[in-house]
Each structure stands twice: as C-alpha cells, then as structure tokens.
Amino acid sequence: MVEAAQRAQRYTMSRNEGVPGVIETEDLCHAADSLRPQLELMDGAKEGSNVITMDDIVRKELDGALRRSIVPELGHLVVDEYNPLGTKK
C-alpha cells in the first residue's frame, strides 16, 4: 500500500510537471497497475508455504502412536488423518 501511494504521488508530480498536487483516481490506478508484476512474482514464489514445522512432525508421530494404541474399553482409537501441507496456504 505504501509503495502504491508513493507511486501515485510520483504519477501526480509527473502529470503536474514536477509540482506535487492532489492524487487523482487515475494516478492510483496507474500506480496499482505498475505494481501488478511484482505482486504476481510474489504470489508465484509461495515462500515458506511447504515448510514442515516441528509441530507438524510431533503431531504426525503422535497420530501414528495413537493409531497403534488399543484401549480395551474402546478398541482401536480412530484418529483423523493429518496432512500439514494440505492445511497451509
């Protein structure tokens, strides 16, 4: 947002021959459009989206141990499948 506002101010100054002025809708639209390629690159990177955390590892081990557990009164325990990569965005 900050970068879009700064670019809009530069578009305004360019439109006004270097003199700061009122930012108009057109300036904001040009600024936002000029940032679109950067946004698409960042969205495509998905940095850290497939990282498995220590919590994920511990949960997986506990799920496995629970699946192998038998409680005489309950029989086999039913544990929902846990997929750490399926739950992250």
Phi, psi and omega in degrees: 000318181298314180299320178296319179293319179295319178293321178299320178297320178293321176298319178299314180295323178295318180294329183259025178056044175090358181262127177300145180210193179284129178286126180257166180306318180299322178296317179295319180295316178297319180297314180296317179297325180289340179267352183303314180301322178295319178297317180296322176296317180293319179295324181288335183288320181048045183301127177079002184287338181249027179277130176264125183269170176299324177300319179298317181294314180297317180299318180297316179295318178295319177301316180297317179296319179294323179297328181273355183275145175234126174252118186310320181287334185250343186078212178290139175281141176260123182239128177296142178297138179245124178235100185297326181282338179281342183264348182263153179244000000 
